[in-house]
């Protein structure tokens, strides 16, 4: 968890549920980064940040990685507000589409290694 923040039990339950129900693209990304495989960096899944649930978070880099599927086409305003709140706390947000992850995970990992 991110230090010095409060979160509701409902939000915590939702984050845990989302960990159990990852999309295929999220599973591919998780397999690529879990266990500190990328430069020894520790990523967490479904991290609550200021009331929002980020797909993946690396505290050392202050980085959120979002894996966007079709649902994000219909929630652009929500995503923009969420990104703003997260960025206001000096956390960088990068986004990849499901297709980018499924078809080109090696390039995404190289990009993470260069941050």
Rosetta blueprint (number, residue, H / E / L):
1 X L
2 X L
3 X L
4 X L
5 X L
6 X L
7 X L
8 X L
9 X H
10 X H
11 X H
12 X H
13 X H
14 X H
15 X H
16 X H
17 X H
18 X H
19 X H
20 X H
21 X L
22 X L
23 X L
24 X H
25 X H
26 X H
27 X H
28 X H
29 X H
30 X H
31 X H
32 X H
33 X H
34 X L
35 X L
36 X L
37 X L
38 X L
39 X L
40 X L
41 X L
42 X L
43 X E
44 X E
45 X E
46 X E
47 X E
48 X E
49 X E
50 X L
51 X L
52 X E
53 X E
54 X E
55 X E
56 X E
57 X E
58 X E
59 X L
60 X L
61 X L
62 X L
63 X E
64 X E
65 X E
66 X E
67 X E
68 X E
69 X L
70 X H
71 X H
72 X H
73 X H
74 X H
75 X L
76 X H
77 X H
78 X H
79 X H
80 X H
81 X H
82 X H
83 X H
84 X H
85 X H
86 X H
87 X H
88 X L
89 X L
90 X L
91 X L
92 X E
93 X E
94 X E
95 X E
96 X E
97 X E
98 X H
99 X H
100 X H
101 X H
102 X H
103 X H
104 X H
105 X H
106 X H
107 X H
108 X H
109 X H
110 X H
111 X H
112 X H
113 X H
114 X L
115 X L
